[in-house]
Amino acid sequence: MKEFLNKINVLLEEVANCESENIKKAAVIMFESLKHNKLVHVFATGHSHMFCEEMFYRSGGLVGINPILVPALMQHEGAIRSTKLERTEGLAKVIYDSVDKVDKEPFIIVSNSGINAVPVEMAEAARQEGHPVIVVTSVESSKHSVARTKSGNKLYEVADIVIDNHVPYGDGVFEVCGTKTGAVSSILGNYIAQSLVWEVIKLYKENNLVPPIYQSANTPGGDEHNKRLYENYKSRIKSLY
């Protein structure tokens, strides 16, 4: 347990030291959209979809986050099927076209490996229409892997801003019988997600603006506080209702 903690702490320090500028740049893009009552769209497949949920409808989180949650691309509706689907060319465009989006609204796209067709093609579609694309990925994993895309692109190659999660190839930090275990991508992803939220909130404060953030629904006045905020977005964020 202590050994695992030490390895996680080393990786968290790497992200904090090496990715702070990229996180701050991404936060500026998010802030510019949110301050005009526009959205930030967040998309991922597989386990990476937890990044979307971490940023959405979270106590202390930003209200204008639109998680693009596609059940078929998550494990709970068929893990093996979801793995096959995230490699399916052309599916991303179908999903992208269904998103209620406004010009210049940014997309955050998360994939640890960064090689599967759906996340890469989602990034390509967004960039083609002029949306800023922020990706969270393991650059090391991508460079050690072969792209499963027709274009040959990997996720970090089709981004405006790359936030490297510094996750080692294979995700795990221990090796047992030739297989990696002790996965860290979700832990580091959540750290990056909350770091983005905090940097955006700081920008609101620096500009003397009140950040639109959720209050815990389990505290007095939380439901009332949140309703005043999400009423502005309920027509655009499908996952609110």
PEQUI-V207801 format. One record per pair of residues at least 6 apart in sequence whose C-alpha atoms are under 6 Angstrom apart, sorted by the first residue. I is the first residue (numbers start at 0). J is the second residue. D is the distance in Angstrom with one decimal. If there is no record, write none. Layout:
BEGIN
I:J:D  I:J:D
END
This chain:
BEGIN
26:195:5.7  26:198:5.8  26:199:5.1  30:199:5.7  38:63:4.9  38:64:5.8  39:64:5.0  39:65:6.0  39:105:5.3  40:65:4.7  40:66:5.9  40:106:4.7  41:51:5.6  41:66:4.9  41:67:5.9  41:106:5.7  41:107:4.7  41:108:5.9  42:67:5.1  42:108:4.9  43:108:5.8  43:109:5.0  44:72:5.4  45:72:6.0  45:73:4.8  47:110:6.0  51:66:5.4  55:64:5.9  58:213:5.1  58:214:5.1  58:215:4.6  59:212:5.4  59:213:5.0  59:214:5.8  60:212:5.1  60:213:5.5  61:211:5.9  61:212:4.6  62:211:5.8  62:212:5.5  65:236:5.5  71:81:5.8  72:81:4.6  73:81:5.8  85:117:5.2  86:115:5.1  86:116:4.9  88:116:5.5  91:117:4.9  91:120:5.7  91:121:5.1  103:130:4.6  104:130:5.7  105:130:5.3  105:131:4.7  105:132:5.9  106:132:5.0  107:133:4.7  107:134:5.6  108:134:4.8  109:134:5.6  109:135:4.8  110:136:5.3  111:136:4.5  111:137:5.1  112:140:5.4  112:141:5.3  113:141:5.7  113:153:5.6  113:154:4.7  114:146:4.5  114:147:5.6  114:153:5.0  115:147:5.1  116:147:5.8  116:148:4.9  119:154:5.0  132:158:5.2  132:159:5.3  133:158:5.9  133:159:6.0  133:160:4.8  134:161:5.1  135:162:4.8  135:163:5.9  136:163:5.3  136:164:5.7  137:163:5.4  137:164:5.3  137:165:5.6  137:166:5.5  138:163:6.0  140:168:4.4  146:153:5.8  169:179:6.0  170:182:5.1  171:179:4.7  171:180:4.4  171:181:4.5  171:182:4.0  172:181:5.4  173:179:5.6  173:180:5.2  173:181:5.9  200:210:5.8  203:210:5.5  213:225:5.7  214:221:5.2  215:221:5.5  216:222:5.2
END
